[in-house]
Amino acid sequence: MSDTDEENIRQWIAYTRANVAVNAVGVGQYLLARAGASGELRDAVDAVVMAKLCAVRPQTSVPKTVNARRAAQITRQWVRQFAADERIPEPVRSRAAQLLEAWVG
């Protein structure tokens, strides 16, 4: 890995951490960053995604407004992608699957 690749991944981590949207990282971005990282940097990439998943609160009742239902649907689909993709490491997939089990609606 070149110094430039490592720096790009570090910048991606900082950007993703700072982004307030829980679904700020897609599966493709995550896998790309993870593929370019090794050792502690790969652990940091995983930690960012785990933090985003841990910030998700499963929907425990049906939202009352159309906008709230749409937002919940988008978030649920994002979580589902992490739970379903076999290229995702088991701890991350497991966390996403736990969220889906608790989801209502």
Backbone atoms as SQL, in Angstrom:
CREATE TABLE atoms (id INTEGER PRIMARY KEY, chain TEXT, resi INTEGER, resn TEXT, atom TEXT, x REAL, y REAL, z REAL);
INSERT INTO atoms VALUES
  (1, 'A', 1, 'MET', 'N', 0.856, -1.175, 0.000),
  (2, 'A', 1, 'MET', 'CA', 0.000, 0.000, 0.000),
  (3, 'A', 1, 'MET', 'C', 0.902, 1.237, 0.000),
  (4, 'A', 2, 'SER', 'N', 0.577, 2.156, -0.851),
  (5, 'A', 2, 'SER', 'CA', 1.367, 3.383, -0.911),
  (6, 'A', 2, 'SER', 'C', 0.913, 4.345, 0.183),
  (7, 'A', 3, 'ASP', 'N', 1.773, 5.312, 0.466),
  (8, 'A', 3, 'ASP', 'CA', 1.429, 6.332, 1.460),
  (9, 'A', 3, 'ASP', 'C', 0.176, 7.101, 1.046),
  (10, 'A', 4, 'THR', 'N', 0.015, 7.293, -0.266),
  (11, 'A', 4, 'THR', 'CA', -1.148, 8.017, -0.772),
  (12, 'A', 4, 'THR', 'C', -2.426, 7.233, -0.494),
  (13, 'A', 5, 'ASP', 'N', -2.404, 5.917, -0.720),
  (14, 'A', 5, 'ASP', 'CA', -3.581, 5.095, -0.439),
  (15, 'A', 5, 'ASP', 'C', -3.947, 5.173, 1.034),
  (16, 'A', 6, 'GLU', 'N', -2.948, 5.041, 1.875),
  (17, 'A', 6, 'GLU', 'CA', -3.197, 5.092, 3.318),
  (18, 'A', 6, 'GLU', 'C', -3.766, 6.441, 3.719),
  (19, 'A', 7, 'GLU', 'N', -3.229, 7.497, 3.177),
  (20, 'A', 7, 'GLU', 'CA', -3.729, 8.840, 3.499),
  (21, 'A', 7, 'GLU', 'C', -5.166, 9.014, 3.006),
  (22, 'A', 8, 'ASN', 'N', -5.458, 8.507, 1.808),
  (23, 'A', 8, 'ASN', 'CA', -6.828, 8.591, 1.293),
  (24, 'A', 8, 'ASN', 'C', -7.810, 7.856, 2.206),
  (25, 'A', 9, 'ILE', 'N', -7.413, 6.703, 2.694),
  (26, 'A', 9, 'ILE', 'CA', -8.286, 5.937, 3.588),
  (27, 'A', 9, 'ILE', 'C', -8.456, 6.675, 4.909),
  (28, 'A', 10, 'ARG', 'N', -7.385, 7.266, 5.418),
  (29, 'A', 10, 'ARG', 'CA', -7.496, 8.045, 6.655),
  (30, 'A', 10, 'ARG', 'C', -8.443, 9.235, 6.464),
  (31, 'A', 11, 'GLN', 'N', -8.369, 9.888, 5.326),
  (32, 'A', 11, 'GLN', 'CA', -9.277, 11.002, 5.042),
  (33, 'A', 11, 'GLN', 'C', -10.713, 10.508, 4.929),
  (34, 'A', 12, 'TRP', 'N', -10.907, 9.356, 4.304),
  (35, 'A', 12, 'TRP', 'CA', -12.244, 8.772, 4.193),
  (36, 'A', 12, 'TRP', 'C', -12.801, 8.477, 5.587),
  (37, 'A', 13, 'ILE', 'N', -11.970, 7.924, 6.455),
  (38, 'A', 13, 'ILE', 'CA', -12.389, 7.636, 7.831),
  (39, 'A', 13, 'ILE', 'C', -12.803, 8.924, 8.541),
  (40, 'A', 14, 'ALA', 'N', -11.981, 9.958, 8.435),
  (41, 'A', 14, 'ALA', 'CA', -12.287, 11.234, 9.095),
  (42, 'A', 14, 'ALA', 'C', -13.582, 11.835, 8.546),
  (43, 'A', 15, 'TYR', 'N', -13.742, 11.812, 7.241),
  (44, 'A', 15, 'TYR', 'CA', -14.950, 12.357, 6.614),
  (45, 'A', 15, 'TYR', 'C', -16.186, 11.578, 7.059),
  (46, 'A', 16, 'THR', 'N', -16.100, 10.263, 7.034),
  (47, 'A', 16, 'THR', 'CA', -17.244, 9.417, 7.383),
  (48, 'A', 16, 'THR', 'C', -17.604, 9.561, 8.854),
  (49, 'A', 17, 'ARG', 'N', -16.595, 9.633, 9.712),
  (50, 'A', 17, 'ARG', 'CA', -16.843, 9.842, 11.142),
  (51, 'A', 17, 'ARG', 'C', -17.565, 11.166, 11.381),
  (52, 'A', 18, 'ALA', 'N', -17.148, 12.202, 10.675),
  (53, 'A', 18, 'ALA', 'CA', -17.694, 13.541, 10.886),
  (54, 'A', 18, 'ALA', 'C', -19.095, 13.700, 10.297),
  (55, 'A', 19, 'ASN', 'N', -19.439, 12.887, 9.338),
  (56, 'A', 19, 'ASN', 'CA', -20.746, 12.989, 8.693),
  (57, 'A', 19, 'ASN', 'C', -21.829, 12.549, 9.673),
  (58, 'A', 20, 'VAL', 'N', -22.820, 13.387, 9.886),
  (59, 'A', 20, 'VAL', 'CA', -23.846, 13.094, 10.881),
  (60, 'A', 20, 'VAL', 'C', -24.857, 12.056, 10.408),
  (61, 'A', 21, 'ALA', 'N', -24.963, 11.834, 9.128),
  (62, 'A', 21, 'ALA', 'CA', -25.902, 10.834, 8.614),
  (63, 'A', 21, 'ALA', 'C', -25.396, 9.433, 8.954),
  (64, 'A', 22, 'VAL', 'N', -26.259, 8.621, 9.546),
  (65, 'A', 22, 'VAL', 'CA', -25.817, 7.278, 9.894),
  (66, 'A', 22, 'VAL', 'C', -25.531, 6.449, 8.652),
  (67, 'A', 23, 'ASN', 'N', -26.252, 6.698, 7.583),
  (68, 'A', 23, 'ASN', 'CA', -26.023, 5.936, 6.359),
  (69, 'A', 23, 'ASN', 'C', -25.078, 6.668, 5.401),
  (70, 'A', 24, 'ALA', 'N', -24.073, 7.306, 5.980),
  (71, 'A', 24, 'ALA', 'CA', -23.124, 8.097, 5.199),
  (72, 'A', 24, 'ALA', 'C', -22.159, 7.244, 4.394),
  (73, 'A', 25, 'VAL', 'N', -22.124, 5.963, 4.642),
  (74, 'A', 25, 'VAL', 'CA', -21.203, 5.076, 3.935),
  (75, 'A', 25, 'VAL', 'C', -21.981, 3.912, 3.338),
  (76, 'A', 26, 'GLY', 'N', -21.754, 3.677, 2.069),
  (77, 'A', 26, 'GLY', 'CA', -22.396, 2.553, 1.407),
  (78, 'A', 26, 'GLY', 'C', -21.526, 1.308, 1.493),
  (79, 'A', 27, 'VAL', 'N', -22.115, 0.189, 1.180),
  (80, 'A', 27, 'VAL', 'CA', -21.394, -1.080, 1.221),
  (81, 'A', 27, 'VAL', 'C', -20.190, -1.038, 0.281),
  (82, 'A', 28, 'GLY', 'N', -20.383, -0.507, -0.912),
  (83, 'A', 28, 'GLY', 'CA', -19.289, -0.445, -1.883),
  (84, 'A', 28, 'GLY', 'C', -18.117, 0.389, -1.392),
  (85, 'A', 29, 'GLN', 'N', -18.416, 1.570, -0.830),
  (86, 'A', 29, 'GLN', 'CA', -17.357, 2.425, -0.278),
  (87, 'A', 29, 'GLN', 'C', -16.612, 1.709, 0.842),
  (88, 'A', 30, 'TYR', 'N', -17.381, 1.087, 1.714),
  (89, 'A', 30, 'TYR', 'CA', -16.796, 0.378, 2.852),
  (90, 'A', 30, 'TYR', 'C', -15.864, -0.733, 2.383),
  (91, 'A', 31, 'LEU', 'N', -16.333, -1.549, 1.440),
  (92, 'A', 31, 'LEU', 'CA', -15.506, -2.654, 0.965),
  (93, 'A', 31, 'LEU', 'C', -14.262, -2.154, 0.235),
  (94, 'A', 32, 'LEU', 'N', -14.388, -1.070, -0.485),
  (95, 'A', 32, 'LEU', 'CA', -13.245, -0.486, -1.177),
  (96, 'A', 32, 'LEU', 'C', -12.214, 0.030, -0.183),
  (97, 'A', 33, 'ALA', 'N', -12.661, 0.762, 0.822),
  (98, 'A', 33, 'ALA', 'CA', -11.749, 1.276, 1.855),
  (99, 'A', 33, 'ALA', 'C', -11.102, 0.120, 2.610),
  (100, 'A', 34, 'ARG', 'N', -11.881, -0.885, 2.906),
  (101, 'A', 34, 'ARG', 'CA', -11.376, -2.042, 3.656),
  (102, 'A', 34, 'ARG', 'C', -10.334, -2.810, 2.836),
  (103, 'A', 35, 'ALA', 'N', -10.582, -2.926, 1.536),
  (104, 'A', 35, 'ALA', 'CA', -9.649, -3.647, 0.659),
  (105, 'A', 35, 'ALA', 'C', -8.309, -2.923, 0.561),
  (106, 'A', 36, 'GLY', 'N', -8.334, -1.601, 0.637),
  (107, 'A', 36, 'GLY', 'CA', -7.101, -0.824, 0.529),
  (108, 'A', 36, 'GLY', 'C', -6.364, -0.654, 1.842),
  (109, 'A', 37, 'ALA', 'N', -6.947, -1.123, 2.920),
  (110, 'A', 37, 'ALA', 'CA', -6.356, -0.938, 4.250),
  (111, 'A', 37, 'ALA', 'C', -5.792, -2.260, 4.760),
  (112, 'A', 38, 'SER', 'N', -4.923, -2.137, 5.736),
  (113, 'A', 38, 'SER', 'CA', -4.401, -3.346, 6.379),
  (114, 'A', 38, 'SER', 'C', -4.179, -3.040, 7.864),
  (115, 'A', 39, 'GLY', 'N', -4.185, -4.091, 8.661),
  (116, 'A', 39, 'GLY', 'CA', -3.884, -3.963, 10.081),
  (117, 'A', 39, 'GLY', 'C', -4.785, -2.996, 10.817),
  (118, 'A', 40, 'GLU', 'N', -4.149, -2.070, 11.525),
  (119, 'A', 40, 'GLU', 'CA', -4.890, -1.104, 12.348),
  (120, 'A', 40, 'GLU', 'C', -5.796, -0.208, 11.514),
  (121, 'A', 41, 'LEU', 'N', -5.371, 0.104, 10.310),
  (122, 'A', 41, 'LEU', 'CA', -6.193, 0.962, 9.452),
  (123, 'A', 41, 'LEU', 'C', -7.479, 0.232, 9.049),
  (124, 'A', 42, 'ARG', 'N', -7.389, -1.058, 8.776),
  (125, 'A', 42, 'ARG', 'CA', -8.590, -1.851, 8.464),
  (126, 'A', 42, 'ARG', 'C', -9.513, -1.903, 9.681),
  (127, 'A', 43, 'ASP', 'N', -8.918, -2.049, 10.857),
  (128, 'A', 43, 'ASP', 'CA', -9.720, -2.037, 12.092),
  (129, 'A', 43, 'ASP', 'C', -10.445, -0.698, 12.252),
  (130, 'A', 44, 'ALA', 'N', -9.781, 0.387, 11.885),
  (131, 'A', 44, 'ALA', 'CA', -10.390, 1.716, 11.983),
  (132, 'A', 44, 'ALA', 'C', -11.547, 1.859, 10.992),
  (133, 'A', 45, 'VAL', 'N', -11.393, 1.315, 9.791),
  (134, 'A', 45, 'VAL', 'CA', -12.467, 1.334, 8.801),
  (135, 'A', 45, 'VAL', 'C', -13.677, 0.575, 9.351),
  (136, 'A', 46, 'ASP', 'N', -13.421, -0.615, 9.908),
  (137, 'A', 46, 'ASP', 'CA', -14.503, -1.407, 10.501),
  (138, 'A', 46, 'ASP', 'C', -15.173, -0.655, 11.652),
  (139, 'A', 47, 'ALA', 'N', -14.371, 0.008, 12.468),
  (140, 'A', 47, 'ALA', 'CA', -14.902, 0.728, 13.628),
  (141, 'A', 47, 'ALA', 'C', -15.825, 1.866, 13.213),
  (142, 'A', 48, 'VAL', 'N', -15.505, 2.543, 12.130),
  (143, 'A', 48, 'VAL', 'CA', -16.357, 3.643, 11.654),
  (144, 'A', 48, 'VAL', 'C', -17.730, 3.104, 11.248),
  (145, 'A', 49, 'VAL', 'N', -17.732, 2.003, 10.520),
  (146, 'A', 49, 'VAL', 'CA', -19.000, 1.433, 10.079),
  (147, 'A', 49, 'VAL', 'C', -19.785, 0.887, 11.275),
  (148, 'A', 50, 'MET', 'N', -19.110, 0.244, 12.204),
  (149, 'A', 50, 'MET', 'CA', -19.786, -0.253, 13.402),
  (150, 'A', 50, 'MET', 'C', -20.401, 0.911, 14.191),
  (151, 'A', 51, 'ALA', 'N', -19.690, 2.024, 14.276),
  (152, 'A', 51, 'ALA', 'CA', -20.220, 3.198, 14.985),
  (153, 'A', 51, 'ALA', 'C', -21.482, 3.707, 14.296),
  (154, 'A', 52, 'LYS', 'N', -21.476, 3.725, 12.965),
  (155, 'A', 52, 'LYS', 'CA', -22.673, 4.167, 12.228),
  (156, 'A', 52, 'LYS', 'C', -23.831, 3.209, 12.488),
  (157, 'A', 53, 'LEU', 'N', -23.553, 1.900, 12.472),
  (158, 'A', 53, 'LEU', 'CA', -24.613, 0.928, 12.745),
  (159, 'A', 53, 'LEU', 'C', -25.116, 1.039, 14.180),
  (160, 'A', 54, 'CYS', 'N', -24.220, 1.284, 15.113),
  (161, 'A', 54, 'CYS', 'CA', -24.624, 1.412, 16.517),
  (162, 'A', 54, 'CYS', 'C', -25.456, 2.671, 16.756),
  (163, 'A', 55, 'ALA', 'N', -25.332, 3.645, 15.877),
  (164, 'A', 55, 'ALA', 'CA', -26.108, 4.883, 16.008),
  (165, 'A', 55, 'ALA', 'C', -27.540, 4.717, 15.507),
  (166, 'A', 56, 'VAL', 'N', -27.787, 3.647, 14.763),
  (167, 'A', 56, 'VAL', 'CA', -29.132, 3.405, 14.243),
  (168, 'A', 56, 'VAL', 'C', -30.022, 2.891, 15.366),
  (169, 'A', 57, 'ARG', 'N', -31.180, 3.465, 15.472),
  (170, 'A', 57, 'ARG', 'CA', -32.186, 2.996, 16.419),
  (171, 'A', 57, 'ARG', 'C', -33.273, 2.316, 15.612),
  (172, 'A', 58, 'PRO', 'N', -33.458, 1.022, 15.827),
  (173, 'A', 58, 'PRO', 'CA', -34.478, 0.327, 15.040),
  (174, 'A', 58, 'PRO', 'C', -35.860, 0.929, 15.273),
  (175, 'A', 59, 'GLN', 'N', -36.624, 0.933, 14.253),
  (176, 'A', 59, 'GLN', 'CA', -37.988, 1.448, 14.319),
  (177, 'A', 59, 'GLN', 'C', -38.826, 0.453, 15.114),
  (178, 'A', 60, 'THR', 'N', -39.367, 0.883, 16.236),
  (179, 'A', 60, 'THR', 'CA', -40.147, -0.013, 17.092),
  (180, 'A', 60, 'THR', 'C', -41.650, 0.218, 16.965),
  (181, 'A', 61, 'SER', 'N', -42.016, 1.201, 16.176),
  (182, 'A', 61, 'SER', 'CA', -43.426, 1.424, 15.856),
  (183, 'A', 61, 'SER', 'C', -43.477, 2.062, 14.474),
  (184, 'A', 62, 'VAL', 'N', -44.622, 1.988, 13.857),
  (185, 'A', 62, 'VAL', 'CA', -44.777, 2.550, 12.521),
  (186, 'A', 62, 'VAL', 'C', -44.790, 4.074, 12.623),
  (187, 'A', 63, 'PRO', 'N', -43.898, 4.745, 11.883),
  (188, 'A', 63, 'PRO', 'CA', -43.880, 6.221, 11.918),
  (189, 'A', 63, 'PRO', 'C', -45.213, 6.805, 11.457),
  (190, 'A', 64, 'LYS', 'N', -45.532, 7.966, 11.988),
  (191, 'A', 64, 'LYS', 'CA', -46.839, 8.578, 11.748),
  (192, 'A', 64, 'LYS', 'C', -46.917, 9.390, 10.461),
  (193, 'A', 65, 'THR', 'N', -45.793, 9.912, 10.003),
  (194, 'A', 65, 'THR', 'CA', -45.839, 10.753, 8.811),
  (195, 'A', 65, 'THR', 'C', -45.184, 10.048, 7.626),
  (196, 'A', 66, 'VAL', 'N', -45.548, 10.502, 6.455),
  (197, 'A', 66, 'VAL', 'CA', -44.983, 9.942, 5.231),
  (198, 'A', 66, 'VAL', 'C', -43.464, 10.125, 5.210),
  (199, 'A', 67, 'ASN', 'N', -43.009, 11.313, 5.585),
  (200, 'A', 67, 'ASN', 'CA', -41.569, 11.580, 5.571),
  (201, 'A', 67, 'ASN', 'C', -40.819, 10.701, 6.566),
  (202, 'A', 68, 'ALA', 'N', -41.386, 10.505, 7.724),
  (203, 'A', 68, 'ALA', 'CA', -40.745, 9.656, 8.728),
  (204, 'A', 68, 'ALA', 'C', -40.709, 8.200, 8.263),
  (205, 'A', 69, 'ARG', 'N', -41.773, 7.752, 7.614),
  (206, 'A', 69, 'ARG', 'CA', -41.802, 6.378, 7.083),
  (207, 'A', 69, 'ARG', 'C', -40.756, 6.206, 5.995),
  (208, 'A', 70, 'ARG', 'N', -40.634, 7.203, 5.146),
  (209, 'A', 70, 'ARG', 'CA', -39.635, 7.142, 4.057),
  (210, 'A', 70, 'ARG', 'C', -38.217, 7.115, 4.630),
  (211, 'A', 71, 'ALA', 'N', -37.949, 7.954, 5.608),
  (212, 'A', 71, 'ALA', 'CA', -36.619, 7.978, 6.232),
  (213, 'A', 71, 'ALA', 'C', -36.307, 6.635, 6.891),
  (214, 'A', 72, 'ALA', 'N', -37.291, 6.063, 7.563),
  (215, 'A', 72, 'ALA', 'CA', -37.097, 4.750, 8.197),
  (216, 'A', 72, 'ALA', 'C', -36.854, 3.677, 7.149),
  (217, 'A', 73, 'GLN', 'N', -37.558, 3.765, 6.032),
  (218, 'A', 73, 'GLN', 'CA', -37.395, 2.796, 4.953),
  (219, 'A', 73, 'GLN', 'C', -35.977, 2.872, 4.359),
  (220, 'A', 74, 'ILE', 'N', -35.476, 4.079, 4.162),
  (221, 'A', 74, 'ILE', 'CA', -34.122, 4.270, 3.623),
  (222, 'A', 74, 'ILE', 'C', -33.087, 3.690, 4.585),
  (223, 'A', 75, 'THR', 'N', -33.241, 3.990, 5.857),
  (224, 'A', 75, 'THR', 'CA', -32.287, 3.491, 6.856),
  (225, 'A', 75, 'THR', 'C', -32.346, 1.971, 6.949),
  (226, 'A', 76, 'ARG', 'N', -33.542, 1.435, 6.929),
  (227, 'A', 76, 'ARG', 'CA', -33.680, -0.033, 7.011),
  (228, 'A', 76, 'ARG', 'C', -33.028, -0.703, 5.807),
  (229, 'A', 77, 'GLN', 'N', -33.206, -0.138, 4.632),
  (230, 'A', 77, 'GLN', 'CA', -32.584, -0.697, 3.425),
  (231, 'A', 77, 'GLN', 'C', -31.066, -0.636, 3.527),
  (232, 'A', 78, 'TRP', 'N', -30.538, 0.434, 4.064),
  (233, 'A', 78, 'TRP', 'CA', -29.091, 0.583, 4.253),
  (234, 'A', 78, 'TRP', 'C', -28.578, -0.503, 5.195),
  (235, 'A', 79, 'VAL', 'N', -29.267, -0.709, 6.308),
  (236, 'A', 79, 'VAL', 'CA', -28.874, -1.750, 7.271),
  (237, 'A', 79, 'VAL', 'C', -28.971, -3.119, 6.610),
  (238, 'A', 80, 'ARG', 'N', -30.026, -3.355, 5.860),
  (239, 'A', 80, 'ARG', 'CA', -30.231, -4.639, 5.183),
  (240, 'A', 80, 'ARG', 'C', -29.063, -4.962, 4.248),
  (241, 'A', 81, 'GLN', 'N', -28.533, -3.965, 3.563),
  (242, 'A', 81, 'GLN', 'CA', -27.407, -4.200, 2.656),
  (243, 'A', 81, 'GLN', 'C', -26.190, -4.722, 3.417),
  (244, 'A', 82, 'PHE', 'N', -25.934, -4.183, 4.591),
  (245, 'A', 82, 'PHE', 'CA', -24.801, -4.652, 5.393),
  (246, 'A', 82, 'PHE', 'C', -25.061, -6.052, 5.953),
  (247, 'A', 83, 'ALA', 'N', -26.308, -6.342, 6.273),
  (248, 'A', 83, 'ALA', 'CA', -26.637, -7.660, 6.826),
  (249, 'A', 83, 'ALA', 'C', -26.569, -8.755, 5.760),
  (250, 'A', 84, 'ALA', 'N', -26.868, -8.408, 4.525),
  (251, 'A', 84, 'ALA', 'CA', -27.006, -9.414, 3.475),
  (252, 'A', 84, 'ALA', 'C', -25.729, -9.708, 2.696),
  (253, 'A', 85, 'ASP', 'N', -24.789, -8.801, 2.672),
  (254, 'A', 85, 'ASP', 'CA', -23.609, -8.962, 1.828),
  (255, 'A', 85, 'ASP', 'C', -22.568, -9.849, 2.511),
  (256, 'A', 86, 'GLU', 'N', -22.289, -10.981, 1.922),
  (257, 'A', 86, 'GLU', 'CA', -21.364, -11.942, 2.520),
  (258, 'A', 86, 'GLU', 'C', -19.911, -11.480, 2.499),
  (259, 'A', 87, 'ARG', 'N', -19.614, -10.415, 1.772),
  (260, 'A', 87, 'ARG', 'CA', -18.246, -9.870, 1.779),
  (261, 'A', 87, 'ARG', 'C', -17.977, -9.035, 3.023),
  (262, 'A', 88, 'ILE', 'N', -19.040, -8.682, 3.735),
  (263, 'A', 88, 'ILE', 'CA', -18.926, -7.890, 4.957),
  (264, 'A', 88, 'ILE', 'C', -18.458, -8.804, 6.088),
  (265, 'A', 89, 'PRO', 'N', -17.509, -8.354, 6.910),
  (266, 'A', 89, 'PRO', 'CA', -17.050, -9.186, 8.036),
  (267, 'A', 89, 'PRO', 'C', -18.202, -9.550, 8.982),
  (268, 'A', 90, 'GLU', 'N', -18.106, -10.710, 9.581),
  (269, 'A', 90, 'GLU', 'CA', -19.168, -11.243, 10.428),
  (270, 'A', 90, 'GLU', 'C', -19.620, -10.298, 11.540),
  (271, 'A', 91, 'PRO', 'N', -18.723, -9.627, 12.287),
  (272, 'A', 91, 'PRO', 'CA', -19.209, -8.744, 13.361),
  (273, 'A', 91, 'PRO', 'C', -20.101, -7.607, 12.842),
  (274, 'A', 92, 'VAL', 'N', -19.774, -7.073, 11.693),
  (275, 'A', 92, 'VAL', 'CA', -20.561, -5.981, 11.109),
  (276, 'A', 92, 'VAL', 'C', -21.900, -6.529, 10.611),
  (277, 'A', 93, 'ARG', 'N', -21.862, -7.653, 9.897),
  (278, 'A', 93, 'ARG', 'CA', -23.102, -8.275, 9.410),
  (279, 'A', 93, 'ARG', 'C', -24.016, -8.657, 10.566),
  (280, 'A', 94, 'SER', 'N', -23.425, -9.176, 11.618),
  (281, 'A', 94, 'SER', 'CA', -24.199, -9.597, 12.783),
  (282, 'A', 94, 'SER', 'C', -24.912, -8.412, 13.431),
  (283, 'A', 95, 'ARG', 'N', -24.216, -7.299, 13.584),
  (284, 'A', 95, 'ARG', 'CA', -24.823, -6.091, 14.167),
  (285, 'A', 95, 'ARG', 'C', -25.987, -5.610, 13.300),
  (286, 'A', 96, 'ALA', 'N', -25.787, -5.617, 11.988),
  (287, 'A', 96, 'ALA', 'CA', -26.845, -5.189, 11.083),
  (288, 'A', 96, 'ALA', 'C', -28.042, -6.149, 11.182),
  (289, 'A', 97, 'ALA', 'N', -27.797, -7.432, 11.268),
  (290, 'A', 97, 'ALA', 'CA', -28.870, -8.409, 11.394),
  (291, 'A', 97, 'ALA', 'C', -29.645, -8.221, 12.706),
  (292, 'A', 98, 'GLN', 'N', -28.949, -7.897, 13.778),
  (293, 'A', 98, 'GLN', 'CA', -29.613, -7.641, 15.061),
  (294, 'A', 98, 'GLN', 'C', -30.573, -6.458, 14.948),
  (295, 'A', 99, 'LEU', 'N', -30.141, -5.427, 14.256),
  (296, 'A', 99, 'LEU', 'CA', -31.012, -4.260, 14.065),
  (297, 'A', 99, 'LEU', 'C', -32.273, -4.634, 13.297),
  (298, 'A', 100, 'LEU', 'N', -32.112, -5.437, 12.255),
  (299, 'A', 100, 'LEU', 'CA', -33.260, -5.823, 11.453),
  (300, 'A', 100, 'LEU', 'C', -34.246, -6.677, 12.242),
  (301, 'A', 101, 'GLU', 'N', -33.747, -7.511, 13.123),
  (302, 'A', 101, 'GLU', 'CA', -34.629, -8.350, 13.947),
  (303, 'A', 101, 'GLU', 'C', -35.540, -7.518, 14.835),
  (304, 'A', 102, 'ALA', 'N', -35.034, -6.375, 15.284),
  (305, 'A', 102, 'ALA', 'CA', -35.796, -5.523, 16.197),
  (306, 'A', 102, 'ALA', 'C', -36.710, -4.542, 15.467),
  (307, 'A', 103, 'TRP', 'N', -36.594, -4.483, 14.148),
  (308, 'A', 103, 'TRP', 'CA', -37.315, -3.475, 13.363),
  (309, 'A', 103, 'TRP', 'C', -38.790, -3.838, 13.208),
  (310, 'A', 104, 'VAL', 'N', -39.662, -2.852, 13.338),
  (311, 'A', 104, 'VAL', 'CA', -41.106, -3.034, 13.142),
  (312, 'A', 104, 'VAL', 'C', -41.507, -2.267, 11.901),
  (313, 'A', 105, 'GLY', 'N', -42.399, -2.833, 11.117),
  (314, 'A', 105, 'GLY', 'CA', -42.936, -2.135, 9.955),
  (315, 'A', 105, 'GLY', 'C', -42.106, -2.351, 8.787);
